Amino acid sequence: MARAKVNPPPLWDIIVIGAGSAGLPLAIRAAERGAKVLQLEADYRVGGTLYWSSGQISAAGTRLQKSQGIQDSPNDHYRDAQRIAHGQIDPIVLRLMVDNAANTIDWLMDLGFQPAVGTPVAGEAHEAYSTRRYLWGNNKAISILETLKPIHDRLIAQGKIHLLLQHRMQKIITDERGVVTGVRANTPSGSQEFLGKNVVLASGGYAANPSLWTQLTPKVPLCSYVNPYSQGDGLIAARAIGAPLDGSDKFLCTFAGVLDNPKDPCSGIFLTLSPGTRKIWEIFVDTKGRRFMQEDHPSIDYRERSLLRQPGTAMNIIFDEGILQNSGTMTLDSRSVYRAEFGRHPAFIKAKTISELARKLSVPIATLCNSIKQYNSAVDSGIDRKYNKDFLIRRIEKPPFYAIKAQGITVLSPAGLKVDKKLRVIGKNGKPIINLYAAGEILGFGRTSGNAFVGGLSLTPALTFGKILGERLLKW
Ligand SMILES: Cc1cc2nc3c(=O)[nH]c(=O)nc-3n(C[C@H](O)[C@H](O)[C@H](O)COP(=O)(O)OP(=O)(O)OC[C@H]3O[C@@H](n4cnc5c(N)ncnc54)[C@H](O)[C@@H]3O)c2cc1C
């Protein structure tokens, strides 16, 4: 009896894991060059963190800069980035990024991306560059998604990219020599194997996975505001075949937020605490009730590092009824909703007296009273001798008294995979794992930006490295 013939599974030229900031340019450029591309995406849609990101990118030597008479070079970008990051960025990765980022931005503009009026600038939310190379679109990172998606859609329609949504890669498959030959994924119809000549991990970070965060970043409690699909699947799968992960020591928190749901470490929401956006009427005290920083210091790097030094990146924001009535709110809520949070949400504390406030915050009463007394004297004299706070407009004296228990928040994952200058993933013996590549936040924010926020140094390398891999992976 003749046996039914079973067709072998297709052998893809490139299997791309993830269709976000790195995965989209990768699939587009590879497909445009004739590769047979399979793209697996865990979500029901493409875009990944582009739906969340502020979309701020940076590059030196762009056509946009030239059109505005700005002289810049990749070497200047390199030096400037390492200056801001205190020399902590991986030199190989940074060199690859600065040498190719202008090309990425020119390409996006060729595809229709429109930079916001007034950009590029030297600095915005983070420490300033020494020249104007920092830009974004009119609708945060959605502007980038809206530029890339029509081309991606067209290539799918032409059969050049085979996109499978709700396909979550679980495992990297290797042969007996350790050479990568494909992946296994959970699909709506069960677990399935996909075989390919090259596998590229573009599956993003891990700040939506509390247990992996605790393993990889044990010194910092998680309070994140990220794409829920940033589960670190690519890191787990690469680690299982011997790829070491590093970079967790290069963490810097963002200043600052609270957990919307105290039981969910991924429910972080930002408080408006930038003196450029909202005057800082309050004082910040540590978990012992002492002031520890200049609350309205103009450098965001100073403010973030001051908070990072606090145990658990925790601080208490202290103010009174007079300040509540006169200042802007710290959340995006209306004034009445904001006021109602106090006493309702465990991080928003209200008390009739300073002693009661201290008790509710579990800080020594005498210390908190003393901090407020000294601050009130600084307001009276107009000089804050110890901490140099600039905005000294109102004493903290009118009951009820308020506190917000805030903490550092993260939008990024510091640890990640080590790669060489061809973006090949390095294995445990220090040699590249054959046929395995990585791009995007899976490399770790510590690798692309050091322990600092250097403008655009997560999204720009994600887009740039995705594009480079699409253009340079030659095994098909
Ligand atoms: C609020 C916020 C603001 C930010 N602002 C900036 C900024 O202004 N500038 C900047 O440089 N950076 C910024 N970042 C960071 C930057 O946007 C990200 O680092 C970058 O977009 C990550 O790109 P990626 O391709 O690595 O990951 P993503 O864009 O997240 O793409 C990964 C994709 O992989 C999919 N995936 C995950 N696991 C699997 C799996 N197992 N199988 C298949 N698919 C999977 C995900 O669903 C996702 O679609 C910001 C981040 C946030 C959250």
The ligand as a Gaussian input file, in Angstrom:
#p B3LYP/6-31G(d) Opt

LIG

0 1
 C        6.456000      54.574000      27.060000
 C        7.718000      54.339000      26.277000
 C        8.359000      55.414000      25.699000
 C        9.549000      55.199000      24.983000
 N       10.120000      56.257000      24.345000
 C       11.275000      56.061000      23.657000
 C       11.872000      57.131000      22.945000
 O       11.323000      58.234000      22.846000
 N       13.068000      56.898000      22.320000
 C       13.685000      55.682000      22.385000
 O       14.799000      55.541000      21.865000
 N       13.110000      54.634000      23.007000
 C       11.916000      54.792000      23.616000
 N       11.312000      53.729000      24.207000
 C       11.894000      52.394000      24.023000
 C       11.735000      51.906000      22.582000
 O       10.516000      52.332000      22.036000
 C       11.820000      50.377000      22.591000
 O       13.016000      49.977000      23.194000
 C       11.756000      49.801000      21.175000
 O       10.586000      50.241000      20.523000
 C       11.796000      48.285000      21.261000
 O       11.770000      47.761000      19.961000
 P       11.804000      46.167000      19.773000
 O       11.599000      45.927000      18.335000
 O       12.983000      45.629000      20.432000
 O       10.557000      45.658000      20.603000
 P        9.022000      45.821000      20.267000
 O        8.748000      47.042000      19.456000
 O        8.299000      45.677000      21.544000
 O        8.717000      44.579000      19.325000
 C        8.790000      43.268000      19.803000
 C        7.678000      42.473000      19.174000
 O        7.894000      41.099000      19.441000
 C        6.669000      40.494000      19.805000
 N        6.977000      39.314000      20.608000
 C        7.372000      39.251000      21.899000
 N        7.591000      37.969000      22.259000
 C        7.345000      37.215000      21.164000
 C        7.394000      35.823000      20.910000
 N        7.726000      34.950000      21.853000
 N        7.070000      35.387000      19.679000
 C        6.693000      36.249000      18.694000
 N        6.626000      37.582000      18.898000
 C        6.952000      38.061000      20.105000
 C        5.950000      41.583000      20.558000
 O        4.555000      41.344000      20.593000
 C        6.318000      42.827000      19.754000
 O        5.414000      43.052000      18.707000
 C       10.105000      53.902000      24.890000
 C        9.442000      52.819000      25.460000
 C        8.239000      53.025000      26.131000
 C        7.515000      51.851000      26.720000

